[in-house]
Amino acid sequence: MAIIEKLHVARFRNLNDQYLEPNKNINLILGSNGQGKTNLIESLYYLGHNRSFKTKNIKDVVPFDEDLVQINAIIDGEKITLNKSKSKSTIVIGNEKIISNSLLSQHLPTQIISPDRGFIVGGTPKLKRSYLDWGVFHNNKEILKTYKSYNKCLKNINAILTSNNQNHLDEWFSQFALLSVEISQARINYIQKLTKMLEERSLKKLESFVDSTKSLEFKLQTGWTKDVDGLNQNEIKQYLQSNKNSFIKTKHLGYGPHRASVDFYLNEKNEGFLSRGEQKKLSIVFWMLQVLVLAKENSAPVVLIDDISSELDQKKINSILDFLTNLNIQIFITDIGNKELPLDPKKTNIYHIKNGIIISV
């Protein structure tokens, strides 16, 4: 269970030398638009991922007249320091410098709910894979080696296809087929765990999002054509070999787990036929399920909720907060303060932010 005990955002967007000693339960950051609320949420996400959920460009998050991002925190008694410039990234956990973002994510798993991040139901396959694999990774740390091997294998295959040199291509296809099955199976296992959680009594707190009479389903699209079994290694290998000339023409491999997606169904109705409001509600249920799975396995993430009242009505806000506060996890919430939030004052720190300055209320 990750707990941020101290936070120092030294340099990040409009935040400069801001210190917090967060509550281990709830932290509410209030402020008008454009004052830095989302920047604080983004800095926490950055600390756990070494990247932003809003931009790919480091220059967008480096403060004006500065040359790097700098964030420090004490998490579960251990100091983590992240310094990142346009040319260099330095991560230190304790006294050890690390080069793996995955190790950083292990120390600070974060689940984010933000309109800027996008809603998973009705979202792009890339966004769906990102959220799904976040859960797969935190549910099974060993799978990271498989993902790394898969990406390396895919890179080598694409290099061969680009060069028109077919030497060793069949060998790489064999390895690719093996790794593909391992990743697809891990994803399916995780989806089955989420599906099982749908039946948990604790989810009744989210009935304002999904009517108990309606069935919600997740189905993995493995990234292969419909006539290829994504869990059959020999079938995948045969497909790759049979379509070798086609791949050489396109100069890349356009099938496999890197093209996977998740289809969502409500009462057997595909997400594409759901309203925007239904897509948003089901996205939140999916995120809450992921938090619940990890919380039950003592690996609860820090939950980041940006602008909670901008996308949700009072009833849904109450449902989310009631659900999360009963999981005994650390939560950071930003809001403009125009709606009453049912928070226990004994478990809540309230801050106000203006022009990037954070003050405890």
N, C-alpha and C positions, 0 to 999 in steps of 0.2 A: 504494500500500500504506500503510494508516494504522497509525501507531505512536504510542501515548501514552507520551511520554517522562517527563512529570511530571504528577501529579494532586494537586489540592488541593480536597477536599470541605469547604468552609467551613461550609455549613449545608445539611443534608439529612436529614430524619427524625432518627434518633438519632446521626447522624454530625456531629461538630463539630470543625472545624480538624484534619482528618486529611490527612496528606501521604504520598504514595507516589512512589517513582521506580521504576516497573514494569520488569520484564524485557521485552525486546522479543519474547520467545518465550512463556514460560508463567508465569502468576502464580496461585498456589494460596492461597486464603484459607480458613483452617480456624477452626471455632468451633462452639459448641453452638447449639441452636435459640434464636432470639429475641435474638441478640447483635448482629445488624446485617449478616450476610453478604449476604442478599438486598437490603438497603438499598444496599450498595456496588454491586452489579450494577445495581440500578435507577438509581442516580446516574449510572453510565456510560451507560446507555441514555438517560437524560434529557438528558445532555450532547450526545448525537448526534441527538436527535429533538425536544427542547424539550417533551417530554411523557413520562408514565409508561406502562409496560405493565400496571400494576396498578390505577390509579385515574384518573378524570377530574378529580378535585377537587384543586386546588393546596393546599388546607388540609391534606390528608392527608400531604403530604410536607414541609410547612414545620415546622421543629422547634418544640417548645413554647416559648412566650415569645419567639418570633421572628416576623418579618413577611415573610420572603422566603427563597427557595432561592438558594444561591450556590455555583457550581462553577467551578473554573478548571483549565486544563490546557495543557500544551505538547504539540502534536500535529504531528509532522513538522517540528519547528523553529518552529512558529507558535503564538502564544498565543491561546487561546479562553476567553472569559469568558461565563458565563451567570448572569444575575441575574433572578429571577422572583418577583413578588408576586401577590396576588390581582387587582391592577389593572393591572400593567405587566410587560412582558417586555423585557429588554435583552440582546442578543447582540452581542458584539464579537469579531471575528476579526482578529488583528493590531492595527491601530489604527483599523479600520473598523467602524462600527456597521452591522449588517445587520438586515433585517426578514424575511428568507426562511428558513424552517425547512429548505427543500430544500438551500440552500447549506450550512447547518450539517451536514446529513446527508452531503453530498458530502465534507466535511472529515473526518467521523468516521462512516463506515458501520459499523453494528454488526449482527451476526446473533446473535439470542438463542435459547437453548434453555432453557426454564424451564417447570415445571408451572403456574406462575402465569399464564404467557402463553397456555397452551393448546396442544394438539397439532393440527396442521393437518389431518391425515387424520381424518375423522370430526368435524371442527370445523365452525363456522358459516361460511356464505358470506362474511361480513364478515371473519373471521379469514383465510380463504383468500385473499381479494382483497388484504388488507393484506400478507401475505407475498409473494404473486405480484407485486404492484406494486412492492414494495421491490426485487425482483430486476430487474423491467422497467426501473425508473428508473436503477438503478446500471449496468445493461447498455446503456442508451440515454438519455443525459442530455437529449437534445433532446425526448424525449416529454413532459417536464414541461410544456412550453407547451401541448401538446394537452390534457393532463389539466386544466389551469387553464381553458382555453377551454371545455372540455366542462362543467365544474362551473358556470361562469358561464352557459352556455347552458341547462343544466338548471334552474338557479335562475330564469332569466327565463321559461322555459316554464311552470314551476309557478306563478309569480306570475300569468301570464296565465290559466292554468286556474282559479286561485282567484278571480280577478276576473270571470270569465265574459266577459271582453272578448277576442274572437278576433282583433283587429287584429294583423297581423304574425306570427300564429302559424305560418302555412305557411313563412314565411321562417326562423323559428327551427327548424322541423322540418327544413328543408333543411340547415342548418348542423349540427344535432344528428346527422343521418344521416351526414354526412361525418366528423365527429369520432368517432362511434361506431365506424366502420369502421377508422379509424386506431388507436384504442386496442385494439380486438379483434385487429387484425393484429399489433400490437406484442406483445401477450400471447401470441399463437400462436407468433410467431417465437421468443420467449423459451422457451416450453414445448418447442419443437422443439430448442432448444439444450440444455436440461436432459435431454431424451430421448437426445440424441446422447451426452451425458456418461455416461449409464448404461452405455454400451459401453466406456468407458475402462478400461484395466487398473488404474488407480489405485483404482478403486472396489472392487476385489477385497478390499481391507482391510475392507470393510463387509459381507462375506459372512455374518457372524453376524446381520445384520439382514434380509437378503434372500437366500434360497437362489438360487444361480446358475441353477438349473433353472426358476425361476419368473419370469414376465414382469411388470414393473411399468409401468403406463401412466398418463399424465396426459391428461385431456380437458377442454378449456375449454368451459364453458357460457356463451355470450356474453351472457346476460341477456335474450334475446328468446325468444318462443314458438318451438316446434319447427318451425313452418311458415314462419319468417322466417330467411333467410340473413343472419347477423350480419356478413358480409363484402360484402354487396351493398347499396350505397348507395341505389339506386333502389327496391329492394324494401323497405328500412327506411322510406324516405320515404313510399311508398305505404301501408304498414301504419299509419304515424302519421296520415296524412290520413284513411284509411278508418275509423279508430277514434277520431277526434277527439271525437265526442259522448260516448263512454265515458270518455275522459280528463277531460272537463269535469265529468262527474258525480262522479268520484272526486277531482277537484281536484288530481291529481298524476300524474306520468308514472311508472308502476311497471315500466317495461321499459327495458333498455339496459345498457351496461357497468357502471353503478353497481349493478346487480343480478346481475352475473356471479358465477360460482363455478368451482371446479375439481373434477372427479370423478376419484377414484383407483380403479384396478383392479389386482388382483393375480391373475394367471392368469385374466383376464376376469371375476373376481368383484368386484362393486362394494364399495366401502369399507364400506357399510352392513351388509354381511354378514360383515365381518372382526371378529375378536375385538378387545377393547380393547388387548391386547398387540401384535397385528399393526398396529393403527392407530398405536400409539406408535412402533413400529420403523420403519414407512414414513414417518412424520413426520420422524424423525431423518435418514433417507436423503434426503428432499427438502431439508432444511436443509443437509446436507453437500454436496449437488449445487450448491446456490446458492453456497456458499462456494467450491467448486471452480471454478465458472464464472468468478467474479470474480478468484480467485487466478491463473488462467491468463491473464487479461487485465490483470494487474498493477494490479488495483483491489481487492486483498484486504481484506475487512472485519476489524474486531476482533470476535472471537467471545466471547460471554458465556455461560457454562454455570453455571446455578444448581443447587445440591444434586445433584451428578452421581450420587451413590450412592443417592439416595432412590428413583429411578425405574428404575435399571439394575443388572443383575448384573455381576459382575467381567469376564466375557468381552466384554460389550458396551462397558463402560467402556474396556477395553483397545483395542477396535477403534476407537472414536471418537478416543481420544488418539493412537493410532498413525497414524490417517488425518490428523488435524489437524496434528500436529507435523511431518509430512513436507511440509506446504504452506508452512512457514516464515512463519507468521502469528502475530500477537499474540493470546493467549488468557487470559481471566480465568475461573477455576474456583472455585466455592465448594463446601465439603464439611464434614461433621461429623467426618471423619477416622476412620471405622470400617472403611474398606477401603483396601487398598494400591493406590496409583496409580502406574503405570509411567512415571515422569517422569525425564528426564535432569537430574540435579542441576546440571549446568553451564549448563543453559538454563532453570532454574526459580528464581523467587523464591517463598519461602513466608512467609506472614503468618498471624498469629493475631489474631482479633478477639474482644473481650469488652466488653460494655456500650458498644459503639460506638467503642472504642479499638483502633486497628490497630497491631500491633507486628511488625516484621520478625523472623523466626526465623533 
